[in-house]
Amino acid sequence: MAEPPSSPPSEAAGAEDALAWYKSQYELLESELAEFRESSRELEQELEKDIERAEKQERILKEKADALRFEVEEWKRKYKDSKAETIAAQASLEKEITTLREANRTLTLKLRDSEVANDDFERQARNTTSSLEDMESNVSGVDLLGEDYEPVYRTPSRRGTFSTRYDLGAGISGIPTPGSSIPMPGSGIPAPNLRRQSGSRRISLSNGSSNSGGVPIRSGRVSTTGFRKLGDLGETY
């Protein structure tokens, strides 16, 4: 079959030729239209499928967006609550830290005072121990010396108490023998001669007794309470 001419026939052509040309053009256009409709139908179906997929994806994304929006709001609420709790906890901790600092400062001051008091007590204890050691040393010396010498007496003091005098040196005359009574003033018995020889030490001891008779004095141990050195004026031994 020969293809129809692409241009319409001239006026000189016959009617049959013109009709054949128009008929062929019509058939051509009709076939093209059928092809176009077929292709457009396929395209339309594809577009509809794409639209359905897009709509479905849109619904899914919208649901996700709504879920994410709800989650964001939830996280915002949790953040606000957590921030409020954090601020409250921080304020409470700062208050507790301030209280603990004050308590620590108070305890530090008390500890410092206790250390100072402890140092004072230790110093007093050392002084007391040293004094006791000195006293024990003096008492030991008096005990050792008192075993070799006998006491003599002197006249009563102004307060009515008797004082005994120990001569811890050699060469004292008139000392009574051990176990004898010391004659008191006014008894008519002469008092022993209290001469201090060179190199001797005399210690006076206050006796709280107000007995007017003879007071027996034993040789040996002598208490250091109230002892005074006769050579020094008013100095406690």
Kinemage of the C-alpha trace (Angstrom):
@kinemage 1
@onewidth
@group {chain A} dominant
@subgroup {mainchain}
@vectorlist {calphas} color= white
{ca met a 1} P 0.000 0.000 0.000
{ca ala a 2} L 1.403 3.294 -1.065
{ca glu a 3} L 1.685 6.026 1.514
{ca pro a 4} L -0.641 8.955 0.957
{ca pro a 5} L 0.927 12.263 0.087
{ca ser a 6} L 1.863 14.451 2.983
{ca ser a 7} L 0.228 17.562 1.524
{ca pro a 8} L -3.406 17.894 0.503
{ca pro a 9} L -4.159 17.424 -3.196
{ca ser a 10} L -4.428 20.429 -5.428
{ca glu a 11} L -7.638 21.784 -6.788
{ca ala a 12} L -6.867 20.266 -10.128
{ca ala a 13} L -6.922 16.759 -8.615
{ca gly a 14} L -10.094 14.815 -8.668
{ca ala a 15} L -12.528 14.390 -5.825
{ca glu a 16} L -11.604 10.775 -5.347
{ca asp a 17} L -7.990 11.632 -4.767
{ca ala a 18} L -8.908 14.283 -2.222
{ca leu a 19} L -11.263 11.921 -0.423
{ca ala a 20} L -8.651 9.221 -0.308
{ca trp a 21} L -6.129 11.639 1.156
{ca tyr a 22} L -8.443 12.885 3.863
{ca lys a 23} L -9.504 9.361 4.632
{ca ser a 24} L -5.932 8.251 5.013
{ca gln a 25} L -5.162 11.221 7.236
{ca tyr a 26} L -8.145 10.401 9.362
{ca glu a 27} L -7.084 6.803 9.776
{ca leu a 28} L -3.560 7.903 10.631
{ca leu a 29} L -4.719 10.370 13.215
{ca glu a 30} L -7.158 7.845 14.631
{ca ser a 31} L -4.395 5.264 15.052
{ca glu a 32} L -2.135 7.852 16.638
{ca leu a 33} L -4.947 8.848 18.952
{ca ala a 34} L -5.506 5.215 19.929
{ca glu a 35} L -1.809 4.827 20.619
{ca phe a 36} L -1.790 8.051 22.602
{ca arg a 37} L -4.803 6.973 24.600
{ca glu a 38} L -3.185 3.620 25.288
{ca ser a 39} L 0.065 5.194 26.367
{ca ser a 40} L -1.732 7.860 28.353
{ca arg a 41} L -3.814 5.185 30.049
{ca glu a 42} L -0.671 3.354 31.041
{ca leu a 43} L 0.893 6.591 32.152
{ca glu a 44} L -2.225 7.478 34.071
{ca gln a 45} L -2.151 4.148 35.823
{ca glu a 46} L 1.481 4.640 36.688
{ca leu a 47} L 0.739 8.149 37.901
{ca glu a 48} L -2.152 6.883 39.972
{ca lys a 49} L 0.101 4.260 41.476
{ca asp a 50} L 2.724 6.919 42.156
{ca ile a 51} L 0.057 9.124 43.709
{ca glu a 52} L -1.152 6.279 45.886
{ca arg a 53} L 2.399 5.514 46.931
{ca ala a 54} L 3.031 9.193 47.608
{ca glu a 55} L -0.182 9.531 49.572
{ca lys a 56} L 0.614 6.412 51.544
{ca gln a 57} L 4.126 7.658 52.208
{ca glu a 58} L 2.701 11.035 53.132
{ca arg a 59} L 0.352 9.400 55.620
{ca ile a 60} L 3.245 7.404 57.050
{ca leu a 61} L 5.457 10.468 57.263
{ca lys a 62} L 2.620 12.463 58.766
{ca glu a 63} L 2.091 9.790 61.390
{ca lys a 64} L 5.817 9.774 62.070
{ca ala a 65} L 5.818 13.556 62.274
{ca asp a 66} L 2.906 13.468 64.705
{ca ala a 67} L 4.664 10.803 66.767
{ca leu a 68} L 7.887 12.800 66.705
{ca arg a 69} L 5.992 15.968 67.592
{ca phe a 70} L 4.400 14.174 70.535
{ca glu a 71} L 7.789 12.784 71.514
{ca val a 72} L 9.301 16.256 71.280
{ca glu a 73} L 6.572 17.636 73.521
{ca glu a 74} L 7.133 14.741 75.918
{ca trp a 75} L 10.865 15.385 75.957
{ca lys a 76} L 10.245 19.082 76.495
{ca arg a 77} L 8.034 18.271 79.466
{ca lys a 78} L 10.615 15.823 80.818
{ca tyr a 79} L 13.361 18.399 80.301
{ca lys a 80} L 11.395 21.039 82.191
{ca asp a 81} L 10.656 18.602 85.006
{ca ser a 82} L 14.276 17.441 85.106
{ca lys a 83} L 15.507 21.029 85.072
{ca ala a 84} L 13.186 21.945 87.933
{ca glu a 85} L 14.313 18.884 89.897
{ca thr a 86} L 17.950 19.694 89.138
{ca ile a 87} L 17.536 23.282 90.319
{ca ala a 88} L 15.805 22.100 93.496
{ca ala a 89} L 18.466 19.431 94.110
{ca gln a 90} L 21.242 21.951 93.428
{ca ala a 91} L 19.708 24.421 95.865
{ca ser a 92} L 19.338 21.668 98.463
{ca leu a 93} L 22.936 20.526 97.920
{ca glu a 94} L 24.235 24.093 98.148
{ca lys a 95} L 22.316 24.556 101.386
{ca glu a 96} L 23.658 21.251 102.701
{ca ile a 97} L 27.186 22.195 101.621
{ca thr a 98} L 26.836 25.516 103.441
{ca thr a 99} L 25.605 23.698 106.552
{ca leu a 100} L 28.455 21.179 106.323
{ca arg a 101} L 30.981 23.978 105.878
{ca glu a 102} L 29.662 25.735 108.961
{ca ala a 103} L 29.723 22.449 110.884
{ca asn a 104} L 33.243 21.745 109.623
{ca arg a 105} L 34.345 25.238 110.632
{ca thr a 106} L 32.794 24.787 114.077
{ca leu a 107} L 34.402 21.362 114.491
{ca thr a 108} L 37.734 22.738 113.282
{ca leu a 109} L 37.586 25.513 115.873
{ca lys a 110} L 36.578 23.008 118.567
{ca leu a 111} L 39.394 20.699 117.481
{ca arg a 112} L 41.844 23.588 117.580
{ca asp a 113} L 40.642 24.542 121.063
{ca ser a 114} L 40.859 20.898 122.116
{ca glu a 115} L 44.413 20.666 120.753
{ca val a 116} L 45.373 23.842 122.608
{ca ala a 117} L 43.744 22.528 125.795
{ca asn a 118} L 45.438 19.157 125.261
{ca asp a 119} L 48.793 20.896 124.850
{ca asp a 120} L 48.115 22.803 128.082
{ca phe a 121} L 47.159 19.580 129.858
{ca glu a 122} L 50.255 17.833 128.536
{ca arg a 123} L 52.425 20.747 129.635
{ca gln a 124} L 50.767 20.727 133.068
{ca ala a 125} L 51.202 16.960 133.236
{ca arg a 126} L 54.895 17.291 132.356
{ca asn a 127} L 55.309 20.036 134.949
{ca thr a 128} L 53.426 17.969 137.528
{ca thr a 129} L 55.486 14.889 136.687
{ca ser a 130} L 58.682 16.923 136.919
{ca ser a 131} L 57.559 18.403 140.254
{ca leu a 132} L 56.648 14.953 141.543
{ca glu a 133} L 60.000 13.589 140.418
{ca asp a 134} L 61.786 16.465 142.151
{ca met a 135} L 59.670 15.936 145.277
{ca glu a 136} L 60.332 12.186 145.225
{ca ser a 137} L 64.026 12.900 144.794
{ca asn a 138} L 63.945 15.341 147.732
{ca val a 139} L 61.928 12.924 149.848
{ca ser a 140} L 64.329 10.114 149.014
{ca gly a 141} L 67.232 12.350 149.990
{ca val a 142} L 65.521 13.355 153.236
{ca asp a 143} L 64.665 9.706 153.994
{ca leu a 144} L 68.262 8.661 153.490
{ca leu a 145} L 69.650 11.524 155.564
{ca gly a 146} L 66.955 11.281 158.234
{ca glu a 147} L 67.989 7.767 159.162
{ca asp a 148} L 71.343 9.049 160.527
{ca tyr a 149} L 70.176 12.099 162.508
{ca glu a 150} L 67.785 12.712 165.390
{ca pro a 151} L 65.339 15.642 165.674
{ca val a 152} L 65.486 18.451 168.214
{ca tyr a 153} L 62.825 20.975 169.037
{ca arg a 154} L 62.499 24.694 169.256
{ca thr a 155} L 60.045 26.948 171.003
{ca pro a 156} L 56.368 26.969 169.902
{ca ser a 157} L 55.447 29.217 167.004
{ca arg a 158} L 53.128 32.197 167.336
{ca arg a 159} L 50.172 30.174 166.101
{ca gly a 160} L 50.502 27.621 168.897
{ca thr a 161} L 52.019 24.913 166.696
{ca phe a 162} L 55.253 23.167 167.486
{ca ser a 163} L 58.147 23.061 165.077
{ca thr a 164} L 60.756 20.363 165.005
{ca arg a 165} L 64.203 21.017 163.622
{ca tyr a 166} L 66.417 18.467 161.953
{ca asp a 167} L 70.132 18.959 161.736
{ca leu a 168} L 71.251 16.941 158.721
{ca gly a 169} L 74.937 17.674 159.281
{ca ala a 170} L 77.605 16.349 161.532
{ca gly a 171} L 78.871 17.731 164.838
{ca ile a 172} L 75.524 18.704 166.501
{ca ser a 173} L 75.681 18.477 170.290
{ca gly a 174} L 72.828 17.904 172.712
{ca ile a 175} L 70.643 15.760 170.369
{ca pro a 176} L 68.357 13.384 172.329
{ca thr a 177} L 68.694 9.688 171.879
{ca pro a 178} L 66.176 7.772 169.765
{ca gly a 179} L 62.869 7.143 171.517
{ca ser a 180} L 63.332 9.933 174.134
{ca ser a 181} L 60.834 12.770 174.628
{ca ile a 182} L 61.778 16.297 173.721
{ca pro a 183} L 61.483 18.578 176.799
{ca met a 184} L 59.050 21.428 176.267
{ca pro a 185} L 59.633 25.024 177.376
{ca gly a 186} L 58.833 25.631 181.035
{ca ser a 187} L 59.444 22.044 182.057
{ca gly a 188} L 62.721 22.886 183.779
{ca ile a 189} L 64.696 20.666 181.425
{ca pro a 190} L 67.385 22.488 179.474
{ca ala a 191} L 66.966 22.442 175.723
{ca pro a 192} L 69.675 20.773 173.669
{ca asn a 193} L 72.409 22.883 172.170
{ca leu a 194} L 71.455 23.621 168.528
{ca arg a 195} L 74.746 24.555 166.978
{ca arg a 196} L 75.092 24.294 163.258
{ca gln a 197} L 78.414 22.964 162.126
{ca ser a 198} L 79.995 23.570 158.780
{ca gly a 199} L 78.593 21.517 155.927
{ca ser a 200} L 75.297 20.807 157.720
{ca arg a 201} L 71.723 21.456 156.551
{ca arg a 202} L 68.791 22.219 158.860
{ca ile a 203} L 65.154 21.672 157.943
{ca ser a 204} L 62.203 22.891 160.049
{ca leu a 205} L 58.894 21.007 160.055
{ca ser a 206} L 55.642 22.478 161.364
{ca asn a 207} L 53.900 20.173 163.806
{ca gly a 208} L 50.135 20.705 164.072
{ca ser a 209} L 49.993 19.362 167.670
{ca ser a 210} L 49.312 21.839 170.475
{ca asn a 211} L 50.289 19.426 173.205
{ca ser a 212} L 52.031 21.226 176.038
{ca gly a 213} L 53.804 18.120 177.255
{ca gly a 214} L 56.689 16.213 175.815
{ca val a 215} L 56.254 15.144 172.162
{ca pro a 216} L 58.082 11.928 171.251
{ca ile a 217} L 59.886 12.301 167.937
{ca arg a 218} L 61.109 9.257 166.040
{ca ser a 219} L 64.132 9.253 163.831
{ca gly a 220} L 63.857 8.164 160.228
{ca arg a 221} L 61.279 9.214 157.609
{ca val a 222} L 60.324 12.879 157.434
{ca ser a 223} L 57.434 14.345 155.419
{ca thr a 224} L 58.402 17.174 153.103
{ca thr a 225} L 55.117 19.008 153.673
{ca gly a 226} L 55.832 22.415 155.167
{ca phe a 227} L 59.638 21.970 155.146
{ca arg a 228} L 61.722 25.115 155.007
{ca lys a 229} L 65.461 25.461 154.685
{ca leu a 230} L 66.779 27.229 157.739
{ca gly a 231} L 69.579 28.860 155.852
{ca asp a 232} L 67.115 30.617 153.465
{ca leu a 233} L 64.551 33.123 154.695
{ca gly a 234} L 61.034 31.923 153.979
{ca glu a 235} L 62.059 29.718 151.025
{ca thr a 236} L 60.077 26.511 150.657
{ca tyr a 237} L 62.305 23.510 150.455
